[in-house]
Amino acid sequence: QVQLVESGGGLVQPGGSLRLSCVASGSRFYVHNMGWYCQTPGKERELVALIGRDGGTNYTDSVKGRFTISRVNGKNTVYLQMDNLEPEDTAVYYCYANLWFGGRRDDYWGQGTQVTVSS
């Protein structure tokens, strides 16, 4: 069994910062891509940022220059540094990992963490 556990969400004022963390835990697994998605009520989950094992990154346009994704492969951990937050960033943020476990490669998701940007 592999689980993704997130932390770091909360309430912040516009212009503030938050740092999300996510660790993949379990045994006998190998993580490929990791990333973050977000979802607001009535909308589909959408990509925020992805990072490969080699450190290559991909960001959605609305967060470029404000958010930074990083990872520590040896700890199976991914981070999302969120700076200059805007009210439009308010959403539930989900950790994502594409990984090998039990002889197959699948997508895994965390439980979600709420980020609220409001004055």
N, CA, C and O atoms as a Tinker XYZ file with bonds, in Angstrom:
   476  protein
     1  N      0.845000   -1.182000    0.000000    73     2
     2  CA     0.000000    0.000000    0.000000    64     1     3
     3  C      0.888000    1.242000    0.000000    63     2     4     5
     4  O      1.844000    1.323000    0.770000    81     3
     5  N      0.573000    2.207000   -0.862000    73     3     6
     6  CA     1.286000    3.471000   -0.922000    64     5     7
     7  C      0.294000    4.588000   -0.630000    63     6     8     9
     8  O     -0.820000    4.603000   -1.155000    81     7
     9  N      0.709000    5.511000    0.206000    73     7    10
    10  CA    -0.143000    6.658000    0.531000    64     9    11
    11  C      0.606000    7.958000    0.292000    63    10    12    13
    12  O      1.821000    8.032000    0.478000    81    11
    13  N     -0.131000    8.984000   -0.121000    73    11    14
    14  CA     0.400000   10.340000   -0.244000    64    13    15
    15  C     -0.238000   11.181000    0.854000    63    14    16    17
    16  O     -1.462000   11.265000    0.956000    81    15
    17  N      0.602000   11.799000    1.671000    73    15    18
    18  CA     0.103000   12.583000    2.796000    64    17    19
    19  C      0.586000   14.024000    2.645000    63    18    20    21
    20  O      1.785000   14.296000    2.587000    81    19
    21  N     -0.385000   14.939000    2.584000    73    19    22
    22  CA    -0.084000   16.350000    2.372000    64    21    23
    23  C     -0.127000   17.114000    3.686000    63    22    24    25
    24  O     -0.751000   16.685000    4.656000    81    23
    25  N      0.548000   18.254000    3.694000    73    23    26
    26  CA     0.472000   19.178000    4.815000    64    25    27
    27  C      0.799000   20.580000    4.313000    63    26    28    29
    28  O      1.404000   20.745000    3.254000    81    27
    29  N      0.393000   21.586000    5.084000    73    27    30
    30  CA     0.812000   22.943000    4.790000    64    29    31
    31  C     -0.252000   23.888000    4.297000    63    30    32    33
    32  O      0.041000   25.063000    4.076000    81    31
    33  N     -1.473000   23.433000    4.113000    73    31    34
    34  CA    -2.523000   24.343000    3.667000    64    33    35
    35  C     -2.954000   25.270000    4.788000    63    34    36    37
    36  O     -2.469000   25.165000    5.915000    81    35
    37  N     -3.881000   26.191000    4.468000    73    35    38
    38  CA    -4.390000   27.095000    5.486000    64    37    39
    39  C     -4.942000   28.364000    4.901000    63    38    40    41
    40  O     -5.194000   28.463000    3.700000    81    39
    41  N     -5.127000   29.346000    5.780000    73    39    42
    42  CA    -5.661000   30.648000    5.403000    64    41    43
    43  C     -4.522000   31.658000    5.355000    63    42    44    45
    44  O     -3.711000   31.732000    6.278000    81    43
    45  N     -4.463000   32.430000    4.284000    73    43    46
    46  CA    -3.416000   33.437000    4.126000    64    45    47
    47  C     -3.996000   34.657000    3.441000    63    46    48    49
    48  O     -4.936000   34.548000    2.654000    81    47
    49  N     -3.437000   35.820000    3.738000    73    47    50
    50  CA    -3.903000   37.047000    3.093000    64    49    51
    51  C     -3.327000   37.170000    1.686000    63    50    52    53
    52  O     -2.277000   36.598000    1.395000    81    51
    53  N     -3.999000   37.907000    0.820000    73    51    54
    54  CA    -3.441000   38.144000   -0.528000    64    53    55
    55  C     -2.028000   38.714000   -0.433000    63    54    56    57
    56  O     -1.743000   39.589000    0.384000    81    55
    57  N     -1.153000   38.192000   -1.293000    73    55    58
    58  CA     0.244000   38.581000   -1.269000    64    57    59
    59  C      1.104000   37.738000   -0.357000    63    58    60    61
    60  O      2.330000   37.853000   -0.369000    81    59
    61  N      0.473000   36.891000    0.434000    73    59    62
    62  CA     1.206000   36.041000    1.361000    64    61    63
    63  C      1.748000   34.789000    0.704000    63    62    64    65
    64  O      1.636000   34.597000   -0.507000    81    63
    65  N      2.342000   33.935000    1.540000    73    63    66
    66  CA     2.975000   32.706000    1.059000    64    65    67
    67  C      2.535000   31.499000    1.883000    63    66    68    69
    68  O      2.199000   31.610000    3.062000    81    67
    69  N      2.548000   30.363000    1.231000    73    67    70
    70  CA     2.346000   29.072000    1.881000    64    69    71
    71  C      3.278000   28.060000    1.232000    63    70    72    73
    72  O      3.672000   28.210000    0.076000    81    71
    73  N      3.620000   27.033000    1.988000    73    71    74
    74  CA     4.417000   25.944000    1.447000    64    73    75
    75  C      3.694000   24.636000    1.718000    63    74    76    77
    76  O      3.449000   24.264000    2.866000    81    75
    77  N      3.354000   23.943000    0.623000    73    75    78
    78  CA     2.720000   22.632000    0.734000    64    77    79
    79  C      3.783000   21.548000    0.643000    63    78    80    81
    80  O      4.762000   21.671000   -0.094000    81    79
    81  N      3.568000   20.478000    1.413000    73    79    82
    82  CA     4.467000   19.327000    1.386000    64    81    83
    83  C      3.658000   18.064000    1.185000    63    82    84    85
    84  O      2.498000   17.981000    1.590000    81    83
    85  N      4.280000   17.085000    0.559000    73    83    86
    86  CA     3.614000   15.802000    0.346000    64    85    87
    87  C      4.675000   14.705000    0.353000    63    86    88    89
    88  O      5.689000   14.803000   -0.337000    81    87
    89  N      4.430000   13.669000    1.135000    73    87    90
    90  CA     5.348000   12.550000    1.175000    64    89    91
    91  C      4.621000   11.277000    0.781000    63    90    92    93
    92  O      3.510000   11.007000    1.237000    81    91
    93  N      5.261000   10.512000   -0.065000    73    91    94
    94  CA     4.748000    9.190000   -0.442000    64    93    95
    95  C      5.356000    8.167000    0.511000    63    94    96    97
    96  O      6.574000    8.092000    0.670000    81    95
    97  N      4.490000    7.385000    1.138000    73    95    98
    98  CA     4.965000    6.408000    2.113000    64    97    99
    99  C      4.439000    5.029000    1.773000    63    98   100   101
   100  O      3.378000    4.879000    1.166000    81    99
   101  N      5.195000    4.037000    2.171000    73    99   102
   102  CA     4.862000    2.649000    1.900000    64   101   103
   103  C      6.153000    1.885000    1.719000    63   102   104   105
   104  O      7.199000    2.295000    2.223000    81   103
   105  N      6.089000    0.780000    1.004000    73   103   106
   106  CA     7.303000    0.010000    0.767000    64   105   107
   107  C      7.307000   -0.534000   -0.655000    63   106   108   109
   108  O      6.258000   -0.779000   -1.252000    81   107
   109  N      8.523000   -0.716000   -1.184000    73   107   110
   110  CA     8.705000   -1.331000   -2.497000    64   109   111
   111  C      7.954000   -0.564000   -3.597000    63   110   112   113
   112  O      7.186000   -1.152000   -4.358000    81   111
   113  N      8.182000    0.732000   -3.668000    73   111   114
   114  CA     7.599000    1.501000   -4.753000    64   113   115
   115  C      8.653000    2.430000   -5.343000    63   114   116   117
   116  O      9.681000    2.694000   -4.719000    81   115
   117  N      8.390000    2.920000   -6.548000    73   115   118
   118  CA     9.327000    3.802000   -7.242000    64   117   119
   119  C      8.527000    4.942000   -7.849000    63   118   120   121
   120  O      7.599000    4.721000   -8.626000    81   119
   121  N      8.899000    6.168000   -7.484000    73   119   122
   122  CA     8.117000    7.326000   -7.900000    64   121   123
   123  C      8.684000    7.932000   -9.176000    63   122   124   125
   124  O      9.882000    8.203000   -9.261000    81   123
   125  N      7.840000    8.140000  -10.148000    73   123   126
   126  CA     8.212000    8.858000  -11.369000    64   125   127
   127  C      7.855000   10.329000  -11.187000    63   126   128   129
   128  O      8.502000   11.027000  -10.407000    81   127
   129  N      6.847000   10.804000  -11.887000    73   127   130
   130  CA     6.460000   12.213000  -11.773000    64   129   131
   131  C      5.712000   12.469000  -10.469000    63   130   132   133
   132  O      4.993000   11.603000   -9.972000    81   131
   133  N      5.890000   13.653000   -9.930000    73   131   134
   134  CA     5.109000   14.124000   -8.792000    64   133   135
   135  C      4.575000   15.516000   -9.125000    63   134   136   137
   136  O      5.106000   16.206000   -9.995000    81   135
   137  N      3.528000   15.911000   -8.425000    73   135   138
   138  CA     3.000000   17.229000   -8.726000    64   137   139
   139  C      1.847000   17.632000   -7.845000    63   138   140   141
   140  O      1.526000   16.981000   -6.851000    81   139
   141  N      1.231000   18.737000   -8.245000    73   139   142
   142  CA     0.098000   19.293000   -7.522000    64   141   143
   143  C     -1.006000   19.690000   -8.492000    63   142   144   145
   144  O     -0.754000   20.270000   -9.548000    81   143
   145  N     -2.224000   19.365000   -8.108000    73   143   146
   146  CA    -3.426000   19.782000   -8.820000    64   145   147
   147  C     -4.307000   20.560000   -7.850000    63   146   148   149
   148  O     -4.138000   20.465000   -6.634000    81   147
   149  N     -5.252000   21.333000   -8.397000    73   147   150
   150  CA    -6.188000   22.039000   -7.533000    64   149   151
   151  C     -7.604000   21.889000   -8.075000    63   150   152   153
   152  O     -7.823000   21.623000   -9.256000    81   151
   153  N     -8.554000   22.070000   -7.163000    73   151   154
   154  CA    -9.961000   21.923000   -7.539000    64   153   155
   155  C    -10.806000   22.876000   -6.715000    63   154   156   157
   156  O    -10.622000   23.010000   -5.505000    81   155
   157  N    -11.746000   23.540000   -7.399000    73   155   158
   158  CA   -12.724000   24.395000   -6.733000    64   157   159
   159  C    -14.115000   23.821000   -6.981000    63   158   160   161
   160  O    -14.310000   23.062000   -7.929000    81   159
   161  N    -15.077000   24.175000   -6.142000    73   159   162
   162  CA   -16.419000   23.597000   -6.277000    64   161   163
   163  C    -16.995000   23.789000   -7.676000    63   162   164   165
   164  O    -16.965000   24.889000   -8.229000    81   163
   165  N    -17.515000   22.712000   -8.232000    73   163   166
   166  CA   -18.152000   22.761000   -9.535000    64   165   167
   167  C    -17.208000   22.684000  -10.704000    63   166   168   169
   168  O    -17.643000   22.707000  -11.855000    81   167
   169  N    -15.902000   22.591000  -10.430000    73   167   170
   170  CA   -14.931000   22.520000  -11.508000    64   169   171
   171  C    -14.134000   21.223000  -11.438000    63   170   172   173
   172  O    -14.070000   20.568000  -10.398000    81   171
   173  N    -13.532000   20.869000  -12.566000    73   171   174
   174  CA   -12.689000   19.688000  -12.591000    64   173   175
   175  C    -11.322000   19.991000  -11.955000    63   174   176   177
   176  O    -10.872000   21.136000  -11.907000    81   175
   177  N    -10.696000   18.935000  -11.479000    73   175   178
   178  CA    -9.341000   19.073000  -10.953000    64   177   179
   179  C     -8.405000   19.474000  -12.100000    63   178   180   181
   180  O     -8.479000   18.917000  -13.195000    81   179
   181  N     -7.523000   20.449000  -11.833000    73   179   182
   182  CA    -6.642000   20.913000  -12.894000    64   181   183
   183  C     -5.199000   21.010000  -12.406000    63   182   184   185
   184  O     -4.925000   21.186000  -11.219000    81   183
   185  N     -4.299000   20.889000  -13.362000    73   183   186
   186  CA    -2.876000   20.888000  -13.053000    64   185   187
   187  C     -2.406000   22.240000  -12.530000    63   186   188   189
   188  O     -2.791000   23.293000  -13.039000    81   187
   189  N     -1.561000   22.185000  -11.495000    73   187   190
   190  CA    -0.848000   23.375000  -11.029000    64   189   191
   191  C      0.610000   23.287000  -11.464000    63   190   192   193
   192  O      1.123000   24.188000  -12.127000    81   191
   193  N      1.279000   22.188000  -11.086000    73   191   194
   194  CA     2.689000   22.018000  -11.424000    64   193   195
   195  C      3.065000   20.548000  -11.356000    63   194   196   197
   196  O      2.517000   19.785000  -10.560000    81   195
   197  N      4.018000   20.162000  -12.212000    73   195   198
   198  CA     4.562000   18.808000  -12.234000    64   197   199
   199  C      6.071000   18.866000  -12.190000    63   198   200   201
   200  O      6.680000   19.837000  -12.639000    81   199
   201  N      6.685000   17.805000  -11.637000    73   199   202
   202  CA     8.141000   17.715000  -11.631000    64   201   203
   203  C      8.555000   16.266000  -11.835000    63   202   204   205
   204  O      8.022000   15.365000  -11.188000    81   203
   205  N      9.503000   16.045000  -12.735000    73   203   206
   206  CA    10.022000   14.723000  -12.979000    64   205   207
   207  C     11.163000   14.377000  -12.037000    63   206   208   209
   208  O     11.625000   15.224000  -11.273000    81   207
   209  N     11.612000   13.135000  -12.093000    73   207   210
   210  CA    12.724000   12.719000  -11.238000    64   209   211
   211  C     13.997000   13.494000  -11.561000    63   210   212   213
   212  O     14.856000   13.700000  -10.704000    81   211
   213  N     14.096000   13.923000  -12.838000    73   211   214
   214  CA    15.288000   14.667000  -13.258000    64   213   215
   215  C     15.197000   16.145000  -12.909000    63   214   216   217
   216  O     16.119000   16.908000  -13.201000    81   215
   217  N     14.087000   16.561000  -12.283000    73   215   218
   218  CA    13.919000   17.954000  -11.893000    64   217   219
   219  C     13.242000   18.827000  -12.925000    63   218   220   221
   220  O     13.015000   20.013000  -12.685000    81   219
   221  N     12.918000   18.255000  -14.074000    73   219   222
   222  CA    12.197000   19.019000  -15.079000    64   221   223
   223  C     10.814000   19.393000  -14.578000    63   222   224   225
   224  O     10.133000   18.575000  -13.959000    81   223
   225  N     10.391000   20.634000  -14.845000    73   223   226
   226  CA     9.134000   21.135000  -14.295000    64   225   227
   227  C      8.184000   21.627000  -15.378000    63   226   228   229
   228  O      8.587000   21.949000  -16.496000    81   227
   229  N      6.914000   21.673000  -15.006000    73   227   230
   230  CA     5.867000   22.177000  -15.884000    64   229   231
   231  C      4.851000   22.889000  -14.995000    63   230   232   233
   232  O      4.370000   22.317000  -14.017000    81   231
   233  N      4.525000   24.136000  -15.334000    73   231   234
   234  CA     3.584000   24.930000  -14.553000    64   233   235
   235  C      2.415000   25.387000  -15.415000    63   234   236   237
   236  O      2.571000   25.638000  -16.610000    81   235
   237  N      1.243000   25.492000  -14.796000    73   235   238
   238  CA     0.162000   26.150000  -15.497000    64   237   239
   239  C      0.457000   27.651000  -15.551000    63   238   240   241
   240  O      1.106000   28.196000  -14.658000    81   239
   241  N     -0.019000   28.306000  -16.597000    73   239   242
   242  CA     0.373000   29.697000  -16.840000    64   241   243
   243  C      0.065000   30.625000  -15.667000    63   242   244   245
   244  O      0.838000   31.543000  -15.392000    81   243
   245  N     -1.034000   30.405000  -14.982000    73   243   246
   246  CA    -1.477000   31.347000  -13.950000    64   245   247
   247  C     -0.564000   31.387000  -12.723000    63   246   248   249
   248  O     -0.649000   32.321000  -11.926000    81   247
   249  N      0.305000   30.387000  -12.560000    73   247   250
   250  CA     1.170000   30.359000  -11.373000    64   249   251
   251  C      2.636000   30.590000  -11.715000    63   250   252   253
   252  O      3.468000   30.674000  -10.811000    81   251
   253  N      2.967000   30.694000  -12.988000    73   251   254
   254  CA     4.366000   30.900000  -13.379000    64   253   255
   255  C      4.904000   32.183000  -12.765000    63   254   256   257
   256  O      4.268000   33.235000  -12.835000    81   255
   257  N      6.096000   32.082000  -12.156000    73   255   258
   258  CA     6.703000   33.225000  -11.502000    64   257   259
   259  C      6.254000   33.432000  -10.064000    63   258   260   261
   260  O      6.826000   34.258000   -9.353000    81   259
   261  N      5.238000   32.695000   -9.625000    73   259   262
   262  CA     4.744000   32.838000   -8.249000    64   261   263
   263  C      4.912000   31.547000   -7.444000    63   262   264   265
   264  O      5.198000   31.599000   -6.248000    81   263
   265  N      4.737000   30.399000   -8.086000    73   263   266
   266  CA     4.838000   29.104000   -7.413000    64   265   267
   267  C      6.112000   28.399000   -7.873000    63   266   268   269
   268  O      6.548000   28.555000   -9.013000    81   267
   269  N      6.701000   27.618000   -6.960000    73   267   270
   270  CA     7.879000   26.824000   -7.278000    64   269   271
   271  C      7.680000   25.413000   -6.752000    63   270   272   273
   272  O      7.413000   25.207000   -5.568000    81   271
   273  N      7.815000   24.442000   -7.652000    73   271   274
   274  CA     7.719000   23.047000   -7.252000    64   273   275
   275  C      9.125000   22.467000   -7.126000    63   274   276   277
   276  O     10.014000   22.792000   -7.913000    81   275
   277  N      9.313000   21.615000   -6.135000    73   275   278
   278  CA    10.601000   20.956000   -5.940000    64   277   279
   279  C     10.349000   19.581000   -5.322000    63   278   280   281
   280  O      9.247000   19.286000   -4.859000    81   279
   281  N     11.384000   18.752000   -5.323000    73   279   282
   282  CA    11.242000   17.415000   -4.760000    64   281   283
   283  C     12.571000   16.924000   -4.220000    63   282   284   285
   284  O     13.637000   17.401000   -4.608000    81   283
   285  N     12.483000   15.957000   -3.314000    73   283   286
   286  CA    13.655000   15.258000   -2.802000    64   285   287
   287  C     13.413000   13.788000   -3.081000    63   286   288   289
   288  O     12.615000   13.143000   -2.401000    81   287
   289  N     14.104000   13.258000   -4.083000    73   287   290
   290  CA    13.833000   11.892000   -4.516000    64   289   291
   291  C     14.070000   10.880000   -3.401000    63   290   292   293
   292  O     13.295000    9.938000   -3.233000    81   291
   293  N     15.134000   11.075000   -2.650000    73   291   294
   294  CA    15.470000   10.114000   -1.597000    64   293   295
   295  C     14.446000   10.063000   -0.472000    63   294   296   297
   296  O     14.405000    9.102000    0.297000    81   295
   297  N     13.625000   11.097000   -0.380000    73   295   298
   298  CA    12.588000   11.144000    0.642000    64   297   299
   299  C     11.193000   11.001000    0.052000    63   298   300   301
   300  O     10.201000   11.086000    0.775000    81   299
   301  N     11.109000   10.784000   -1.265000    73   299   302
   302  CA     9.811000   10.656000   -1.940000    64   301   303
   303  C      8.878000   11.804000   -1.552000    63   302   304   305
   304  O      7.701000   11.594000   -1.258000    81   303
   305  N      9.413000   12.986000   -1.557000    73   303   306
   306  CA     8.689000   14.169000   -1.101000    64   305   307
   307  C      8.674000   15.234000   -2.181000    63   306   308   309
   308  O      9.659000   15.448000   -2.888000    81   307
   309  N      7.528000   15.898000   -2.292000    73   307   310
   310  CA     7.382000   17.011000   -3.226000    64   309   311
   311  C      6.853000   18.212000   -2.449000    63   310   312   313
   312  O      6.054000   18.077000   -1.522000    81   311
   313  N      7.324000   19.393000   -2.858000    73   311   314
   314  CA     6.925000   20.638000   -2.216000    64   313   315
   315  C      6.328000   21.589000   -3.250000    63   314   316   317
   316  O      6.630000   21.509000   -4.440000    81   315
   317  N      5.480000   22.483000   -2.768000    73   315   318
   318  CA     4.991000   23.571000   -3.610000    64   317   319
   319  C      5.105000   24.860000   -2.800000    63   318   320   321
   320  O      4.342000   25.084000   -1.860000    81   319
   321  N      6.061000   25.700000   -3.171000    73   319   322
   322  CA     6.212000   27.008000   -2.551000    64   321   323
   323  C      5.303000   27.971000   -3.294000    63   322   324   325
   324  O      5.456000   28.178000   -4.498000    81   323
   325  N      4.355000   28.559000   -2.573000    73   323   326
   326  CA     3.351000   29.422000   -3.169000    64   325   327
   327  C      3.565000   30.838000   -2.643000    63   326   328   329
   328  O      3.323000   31.113000   -1.468000    81   327
   329  N      4.017000   31.725000   -3.511000    73   327   330
   330  CA     4.276000   33.111000   -3.139000    64   329   331
   331  C      3.319000   34.049000   -3.865000    63   330   332   333
   332  O      2.725000   33.697000   -4.884000    81   331
   333  N      3.186000   35.245000   -3.316000    73   331   334
   334  CA     2.323000   36.264000   -3.913000    64   333   335
   335  C      0.939000   35.687000   -4.225000    63   334   336   337
   336  O      0.420000   35.837000   -5.332000    81   335
   337  N      0.367000   35.037000   -3.242000    73   335   338
   338  CA    -0.910000   34.360000   -3.433000    64   337   339
   339  C     -2.030000   35.342000   -3.729000    63   338   340   341
   340  O     -2.049000   36.467000   -3.228000    81   339
   341  N     -2.954000   34.891000   -4.549000    73   339   342
   342  CA    -4.103000   35.692000   -4.970000    64   341   343
   343  C     -5.392000   34.981000   -4.548000    63   342   344   345
   344  O     -5.398000   33.759000   -4.398000    81   343
   345  N     -6.481000   35.728000   -4.357000    73   343   346
   346  CA    -7.754000   35.073000   -3.997000    64   345   347
   347  C     -8.152000   33.968000   -4.978000    63   346   348   349
   348  O     -8.791000   32.988000   -4.595000    81   347
   349  N     -7.769000   34.136000   -6.245000    73   347   350
   350  CA    -8.103000   33.131000   -7.262000    64   349   351
   351  C     -7.350000   31.821000   -7.059000    63   350   352   353
   352  O     -7.685000   30.820000   -7.693000    81   351
   353  N     -6.348000   31.803000   -6.200000    73   351   354
   354  CA    -5.628000   30.570000   -5.887000    64   353   355
   355  C     -6.366000   29.710000   -4.867000    63   354   356   357
   356  O     -5.969000   28.572000   -4.616000    81   355
   357  N     -7.427000   30.236000   -4.280000    73   355   358
   358  CA    -8.200000   29.487000   -3.303000    64   357   359
   359  C     -8.757000   28.209000   -3.928000    63   358   360   361
   360  O     -9.451000   28.249000   -4.944000    81   359
   361  N     -8.440000   27.079000   -3.303000    73   359   362
   362  CA    -8.847000   25.773000   -3.835000    64   361   363
   363  C     -8.394000   24.686000   -2.865000    63   362   364   365
   364  O     -7.661000   24.940000   -1.909000    81   363
   365  N     -8.849000   23.481000   -3.140000    73   363   366
   366  CA    -8.265000   22.309000   -2.490000    64   365   367
   367  C     -7.124000   21.830000   -3.385000    63   366   368   369
   368  O     -7.303000   21.616000   -4.584000    81   367
   369  N     -5.961000   21.668000   -2.784000    73   367   370
   370  CA    -4.774000   21.248000   -3.521000    64   369   371
   371  C     -4.489000   19.781000   -3.230000    63   370   372   373
   372  O     -4.431000   19.350000   -2.079000    81   371
   373  N     -4.315000   19.030000   -4.309000    73   371   374
   374  CA    -4.081000   17.587000   -4.207000    64   373   375
   375  C     -2.667000   17.249000   -4.671000    63   374   376   377
   376  O     -2.219000   17.702000   -5.724000    81   375
   377  N     -1.985000   16.459000   -3.878000    73   375   378
   378  CA    -0.693000   15.915000   -4.278000    64   377   379
   379  C     -0.923000   14.770000   -5.257000    63   378   380   381
   380  O     -1.887000   14.014000   -5.136000    81   379
   381  N     -0.036000   14.656000   -6.215000    73   379   382
   382  CA    -0.128000   13.626000   -7.260000    64   381   383
   383  C      1.223000   12.934000   -7.410000    63   382   384   385
   384  O      2.279000   13.562000   -7.329000    81   383
   385  N      1.159000   11.633000   -7.630000    73   383   386
   386  CA     2.374000   10.890000   -7.950000    64   385   387
   387  C      2.040000    9.776000   -8.923000    63   386   388   389
   388  O      1.033000    9.083000   -8.778000    81   387
   389  N      2.891000    9.617000   -9.906000    73   387   390
   390  CA     2.821000    8.482000  -10.819000    64   389   391
   391  C      3.938000    7.529000  -10.412000    63   390   392   393
   392  O      5.113000    7.893000  -10.468000    81   391
   393  N      3.585000    6.313000  -10.004000    73   391   394
   394  CA     4.609000    5.469000   -9.428000    64   393   395
   395  C      4.380000    3.988000   -9.722000    63   394   396   397
   396  O      3.274000    3.557000  -10.048000    81   395
   397  N      5.462000    3.233000   -9.596000    73   395   398
   398  CA     5.451000    1.773000   -9.709000    64   397   399
   399  C      5.197000    1.177000   -8.331000    63   398   400   401
   400  O      5.883000    1.495000   -7.359000    81   399
   401  N      4.191000    0.300000   -8.269000    73   399   402
   402  CA     3.927000   -0.434000   -7.027000    64   401   403
   403  C      3.155000   -1.692000   -7.369000    63   402   404   405
   404  O      2.199000   -1.651000   -8.144000    81   403
   405  N      3.562000   -2.793000   -6.799000    73   403   406
   406  CA     2.854000   -4.044000   -7.012000    64   405   407
   407  C      2.867000   -4.503000   -8.456000    63   406   408   409
   408  O      1.927000   -5.151000   -8.914000    81   407
   409  N      3.945000   -4.164000   -9.188000    73   407   410
   410  CA     4.083000   -4.642000  -10.551000    64   409   411
   411  C      3.388000   -3.805000  -11.614000    63   410   412   413
   412  O      3.322000   -4.213000  -12.774000    81   411
   413  N      2.869000   -2.640000  -11.236000    73   411   414
   414  CA     2.209000   -1.793000  -12.211000    64   413   415
   415  C      2.469000   -0.329000  -11.913000    63   414   416   417
   416  O      2.849000    0.050000  -10.805000    81   415
   417  N      2.252000    0.477000  -12.935000    73   415   418
   418  CA     2.459000    1.921000  -12.814000    64   417   419
   419  C      1.096000    2.605000  -12.821000    63   418   420   421
   420  O      0.308000    2.423000  -13.749000    81   419
   421  N      0.824000    3.389000  -11.786000    73   419   422
   422  CA    -0.482000    4.020000  -11.628000    64   421   423
   423  C     -0.340000    5.437000  -11.087000    63   422   424   425
   424  O      0.725000    5.846000  -10.625000    81   423
   425  N     -1.455000    6.179000  -11.161000    73   423   426
   426  CA    -1.540000    7.504000  -10.569000    64   425   427
   427  C     -2.101000    7.385000   -9.148000    63   426   428   429
   428  O     -3.061000    6.657000   -8.895000    81   427
   429  N     -1.469000    8.123000   -8.234000    73   427   430
   430  CA    -1.912000    8.152000   -6.848000    64   429   431
   431  C     -2.193000    9.597000   -6.453000    63   430   432   433
   432  O     -1.594000   10.535000   -6.979000    81   431
   433  N     -3.126000    9.750000   -5.507000    73   431   434
   434  CA    -3.546000   11.085000   -5.072000    64   433   435
   435  C     -3.557000   11.181000   -3.554000    63   434   436   437
   436  O     -3.855000   10.212000   -2.857000    81   435
   437  N     -3.229000   12.357000   -3.062000    73   435   438
   438  CA    -3.389000   12.634000   -1.652000    64   437   439
   439  C     -4.838000   12.978000   -1.331000    63   438   440   441
   440  O     -5.699000   12.999000   -2.210000    81   439
   441  N     -5.086000   13.245000   -0.053000    73   439   442
   442  CA    -6.453000   13.489000    0.399000    64   441   443
   443  C     -6.891000   14.936000    0.150000    63   442   444   445
   444  O     -8.079000   15.244000    0.232000    81   443
   445  N     -5.965000   15.797000   -0.146000    73   443   446
   446  CA    -6.288000   17.197000   -0.414000    64   445   447
   447  C     -6.071000   18.077000    0.800000    63   446   448   449
   448  O     -6.314000   17.665000    1.934000    81   447
   449  N     -5.613000   19.294000    0.551000    73   447   450
   450  CA    -5.440000   20.272000    1.614000    64   449   451
   451  C     -6.010000   21.615000    1.139000    63   450   452   453
   452  O     -5.750000   22.041000    0.014000    81   451
   453  N     -6.778000   22.267000    1.994000    73   451   454
   454  CA    -7.448000   23.505000    1.624000    64   453   455
   455  C     -6.484000   24.681000    1.711000    63   454   456   457
   456  O     -5.777000   24.857000    2.703000    81   455
   457  N     -6.475000   25.476000    0.652000    73   455   458
   458  CA    -5.752000   26.747000    0.637000    64   457   459
   459  C     -6.781000   27.850000    0.406000    63   458   460   461
   460  O     -7.496000   27.845000   -0.596000    81   459
   461  N     -6.847000   28.790000    1.338000    73   459   462
   462  CA    -7.782000   29.906000    1.235000    64   461   463
   463  C     -7.007000   31.213000    1.291000    63   462   464   465
   464  O     -6.268000   31.478000    2.239000    81   463
   465  N     -7.190000   32.025000    0.255000    73   463   466
   466  CA    -6.520000   33.323000    0.179000    64   465   467
   467  C     -7.588000   34.402000    0.307000    63   466   468   469
   468  O     -8.399000   34.606000   -0.596000    81   467
   469  N     -7.572000   35.085000    1.442000    73   467   470
   470  CA    -8.620000   36.061000    1.724000    64   469   471
   471  C     -8.134000   37.063000    2.761000    63   470   472   473
   472  O     -7.342000   36.737000    3.646000    81   471
   473  N     -8.625000   38.285000    2.629000    73   471   474
   474  CA    -8.298000   39.313000    3.613000    64   473   475
   475  C     -9.369000   39.368000    4.698000    63   474   476
   476  O     -9.271000   40.176000    5.621000    81   475
